[in-house]
Amino acid sequence: MDLEKLKASRAKKERVDFPVSEKELCDRLEVLYTGAINDVLREMNLLHQTLPSSILPLKEDMIRAGIAFTVKGSKNLTLENEMEQRAQMLEAIRENSMVVWDTSGDDESAQWGEVMTMASIQRGCRGAVVDGGIRDTKKVLSQNFPVFARYRTSNGMLGRFRMIGYQVPIQIGNVLIHPGDVVFGDIDGVIVIPREIAYPVLTRAEAIKGKEGEIKEWVKDGMSPTEVIRNGGYF
C-alpha cells in the first residue's frame, strides 16, 4: 500500500479559484441538468461522481448547485455539548454553500429540519444534500430551500445521532467529497464535480447543451437516427 498517496487523497485540498465568481458558476450550472454534467465527467474518465440513487429531491422541480460544505456524523447516544457543536457548524457555513451530510449510513434520524433550514438561509446557503433523513418537511418546503435526502422521519438527532466534524473530506456511496467541491442536484439525483475541474466541466456542458438543441432540430425535421449519428449527433 502506498500510504502517502492514500493520505494525500484524503487531505484537505487547497481552494482553487474559478475564472468567475462561485455564484455565477452555480447559477450557470442550474440552467443545465445533471445528465450533461455526467457526460462531461465521463469524457474525463470520471465514472463514479453520482451519489446513491436513493438520494432524491423533496420536490421534483428542485434544482440546485452549490459549493460543498461537508458534515460527518454517526449514530451516537451522547448529549454533552451536542447543541453547541451543531450551532458552531451552522455559523461556519459560507455564502453559496451546499451542505452535504455523510451520516455513516444512518437509517433512523433526521439530520435536517425547519430551524436548520432557517439558519442556513441566513448564512447564504443554497441547499442541502443529506445521506440520511429530513423532518419538518412541510416547513422546509415552505422556505423554498432545495433539499436532497434519502428518507423522512419525525426523529430528531438529539440522543440518537451526532456530528463528528465538518469541513472534512467525506464519502457518500463511491464518491469522495472534499470541502469546496461543486455539488449539483436535480430530478435525476446529485452529482459531485471536483473543484479543480469545475469550470471546464461547466463550459463543456454548456457546449453540449447547445449541440443537443441542434440534434433535436434534426430529429424534428425527420432525419433518421443513422443520419443523426453520421452528422455527429448522438442519442
C-alpha positions as CSV (number, residue, x, y, z in Angstrom):
1,M,0.0,0.0,0.0
2,D,1.2,3.5,-0.9
3,L,0.1,5.1,2.4
4,E,1.4,8.5,1.5
5,K,-0.7,8.5,-1.7
6,L,-3.8,7.5,0.3
7,K,-3.1,10.2,2.9
8,A,-2.9,12.8,0.0
9,S,-6.2,11.7,-1.4
10,R,-7.9,12.3,1.9
11,A,-6.1,15.5,2.9
12,K,-7.8,18.9,2.6
13,K,-7.2,20.5,-0.8
14,E,-6.1,24.0,-1.5
15,R,-9.1,26.1,-2.6
16,V,-8.8,26.7,-6.3
17,D,-10.3,30.0,-7.6
18,F,-12.6,30.0,-10.6
19,P,-12.4,32.4,-13.5
20,V,-15.9,33.6,-12.5
21,S,-17.5,34.0,-9.1
22,E,-18.8,31.0,-7.2
23,K,-22.3,32.4,-7.5
24,E,-22.0,32.7,-11.3
25,L,-20.7,29.2,-11.7
26,C,-23.5,27.8,-9.6
27,D,-26.1,29.9,-11.4
28,R,-24.9,28.7,-14.8
29,L,-24.9,25.1,-13.6
30,E,-28.6,25.4,-12.6
31,V,-29.5,26.2,-16.2
32,L,-28.1,22.8,-17.2
33,Y,-29.0,19.3,-16.0
34,T,-27.1,16.6,-14.2
35,G,-27.1,14.3,-17.3
36,A,-25.0,16.8,-19.3
37,I,-22.5,17.2,-16.4
38,N,-22.3,13.4,-16.0
39,D,-21.5,13.0,-19.7
40,V,-18.7,15.6,-19.4
41,L,-17.2,13.8,-16.4
42,R,-17.4,10.5,-18.3
43,E,-15.3,12.1,-21.1
44,M,-12.7,12.8,-18.4
45,N,-12.8,9.2,-17.3
46,L,-14.6,10.1,-14.0
47,L,-17.4,7.5,-13.9
48,H,-18.3,7.5,-10.2
49,Q,-19.3,11.0,-9.3
50,T,-23.0,10.5,-8.7
51,L,-24.4,10.0,-5.2
52,P,-26.5,6.9,-4.5
53,S,-29.8,6.9,-6.4
54,S,-31.8,6.8,-3.2
55,I,-30.8,10.5,-2.5
56,L,-33.6,12.5,-4.3
57,P,-35.1,16.0,-4.2
58,L,-38.0,16.7,-1.8
59,K,-39.8,18.1,-4.9
60,E,-39.2,17.0,-8.5
61,D,-38.7,20.6,-9.7
62,M,-35.9,21.3,-7.2
63,I,-32.6,22.2,-9.0
64,R,-29.6,23.5,-7.0
65,A,-25.8,23.8,-7.3
66,G,-23.5,25.0,-4.6
67,I,-20.1,24.7,-3.0
68,A,-19.7,21.6,-0.8
69,F,-19.8,22.4,2.9
70,T,-19.2,18.9,4.3
71,V,-20.5,17.4,7.5
72,K,-19.7,14.0,9.0
73,G,-21.8,12.2,11.7
74,S,-22.9,8.8,13.0
75,K,-25.2,7.2,15.5
76,N,-24.3,8.3,19.0
77,L,-26.2,8.4,22.3
78,T,-24.1,11.1,24.0
79,L,-25.6,14.5,24.6
80,E,-22.9,16.7,26.1
81,N,-22.3,19.9,24.0
82,E,-24.2,18.5,21.1
83,M,-26.3,21.6,20.5
84,E,-23.3,23.9,20.9
85,Q,-21.4,21.8,18.3
86,R,-24.3,22.0,15.9
87,A,-24.5,25.8,16.4
88,Q,-20.8,26.2,15.6
89,M,-21.2,24.2,12.4
90,L,-24.1,26.3,11.2
91,E,-22.2,29.5,11.9
92,A,-19.3,28.3,9.8
93,I,-21.5,27.9,6.6
94,R,-20.3,30.2,3.8
95,E,-22.4,32.0,1.2
96,N,-23.2,29.9,-1.9
97,S,-22.6,26.7,0.1
98,M,-24.4,23.4,-0.3
99,V,-24.4,21.5,3.0
100,V,-23.6,17.8,2.4
101,W,-24.2,15.3,5.2
102,D,-22.3,12.0,5.4
103,T,-24.3,10.1,8.1
104,S,-22.3,6.9,8.1
105,G,-25.4,5.1,6.8
106,D,-27.8,6.3,9.5
107,D,-31.3,4.9,9.0
108,E,-33.1,6.4,12.0
109,S,-32.6,10.2,12.5
110,A,-33.3,13.4,10.7
111,Q,-30.2,15.4,10.1
112,W,-32.1,18.3,8.6
113,G,-35.3,20.2,9.6
114,E,-37.1,23.5,9.7
115,V,-34.9,25.6,12.0
116,M,-31.6,24.3,10.5
117,T,-33.1,25.5,7.1
118,M,-33.8,28.9,8.5
119,A,-30.3,29.3,10.0
120,S,-28.7,28.1,6.7
121,I,-30.7,30.6,4.6
122,Q,-29.4,33.4,6.9
123,R,-25.8,32.3,6.1
124,G,-26.5,32.5,2.3
125,C,-26.6,28.7,1.9
126,R,-28.1,27.4,-1.4
127,G,-29.3,24.0,-0.4
128,A,-28.6,20.7,1.4
129,V,-27.8,17.1,0.5
130,V,-28.4,14.6,3.2
131,D,-27.5,10.9,3.0
132,G,-30.0,10.4,5.8
133,G,-33.2,11.9,6.9
134,I,-35.2,15.1,7.0
135,R,-38.1,16.2,9.2
136,D,-40.5,19.2,9.4
137,T,-40.8,18.6,5.6
138,K,-43.7,21.0,5.1
139,K,-41.9,23.7,6.9
140,V,-38.7,23.1,4.9
141,L,-40.7,23.2,1.6
142,S,-42.4,26.4,2.6
143,Q,-39.0,28.1,2.7
144,N,-38.2,27.2,-0.9
145,F,-34.9,25.7,0.1
146,P,-33.8,22.8,-2.1
147,V,-33.1,19.6,-0.1
148,F,-32.0,16.2,-1.4
149,A,-32.4,13.4,1.1
150,R,-32.8,9.6,1.5
151,Y,-35.8,9.4,3.8
152,R,-38.2,11.3,6.0
153,T,-38.8,10.8,9.7
154,S,-40.0,12.6,12.8
155,N,-36.9,11.5,14.8
156,G,-34.6,14.3,15.7
157,M,-30.8,13.8,16.1
158,L,-30.5,14.5,19.8
159,G,-29.8,11.3,21.7
160,R,-29.7,9.2,18.6
161,F,-27.0,10.7,16.3
162,R,-24.4,13.4,16.4
163,M,-22.0,15.3,14.3
164,I,-18.3,14.2,14.3
165,G,-16.9,17.1,12.4
166,Y,-17.4,19.5,9.5
167,Q,-15.4,20.8,6.5
168,V,-13.5,17.5,6.3
169,P,-13.3,15.0,3.4
170,I,-16.3,12.7,3.4
171,Q,-17.6,9.8,1.3
172,I,-21.1,9.0,0.2
173,G,-21.5,5.8,-1.8
174,N,-18.5,5.7,-4.0
175,V,-18.0,9.4,-4.1
176,L,-15.2,11.2,-2.2
177,I,-16.3,14.8,-1.5
178,H,-13.9,17.5,-0.4
179,P,-14.9,20.8,1.1
180,G,-15.1,23.3,-1.8
181,D,-16.1,20.7,-4.5
182,V,-19.1,21.6,-6.6
183,V,-22.4,19.8,-5.9
184,F,-25.3,19.8,-8.4
185,G,-28.7,18.2,-7.9
186,D,-31.9,17.9,-9.9
187,I,-34.7,15.4,-10.5
188,D,-32.2,12.8,-11.6
189,G,-30.2,13.0,-8.3
190,V,-26.9,14.6,-7.2
191,I,-23.5,14.7,-8.8
192,V,-20.2,16.0,-7.4
193,I,-17.7,17.9,-9.5
194,P,-14.1,18.1,-8.2
195,R,-13.4,21.8,-7.7
196,E,-10.2,21.8,-9.7
197,I,-12.1,20.9,-12.9
198,A,-15.5,22.5,-12.2
199,Y,-15.1,25.5,-14.6
200,P,-14.0,23.5,-17.6
201,V,-16.8,20.9,-16.9
202,L,-19.3,23.8,-16.8
203,T,-18.2,25.3,-20.2
204,R,-18.1,21.8,-21.8
205,A,-21.6,21.0,-20.6
206,E,-22.8,24.3,-21.9
207,A,-21.4,23.4,-25.3
208,I,-23.1,20.0,-25.1
209,K,-26.5,21.6,-24.3
210,G,-26.1,23.8,-27.4
211,K,-25.3,20.8,-29.6
212,E,-28.3,18.9,-28.3
213,G,-30.5,21.8,-29.4
214,E,-29.2,21.2,-33.0
215,I,-29.7,17.4,-32.7
216,K,-33.3,17.9,-31.6
217,E,-34.0,20.0,-34.6
218,W,-32.6,17.3,-36.9
219,V,-34.9,14.7,-35.3
220,K,-37.9,17.1,-35.6
221,D,-37.1,17.6,-39.3
222,G,-37.3,13.9,-39.9
223,M,-33.6,12.9,-40.0
224,S,-33.1,9.2,-39.4
225,P,-31.2,8.1,-36.3
226,T,-28.4,6.8,-38.6
227,E,-28.2,10.1,-40.3
228,V,-28.0,11.9,-37.0
229,I,-25.1,9.8,-35.9
230,R,-23.4,10.3,-39.3
231,N,-23.7,14.1,-38.8
232,G,-22.0,13.9,-35.4
233,G,-25.1,13.6,-33.2
234,Y,-25.9,11.1,-30.5
235,F,-28.9,9.7,-28.6
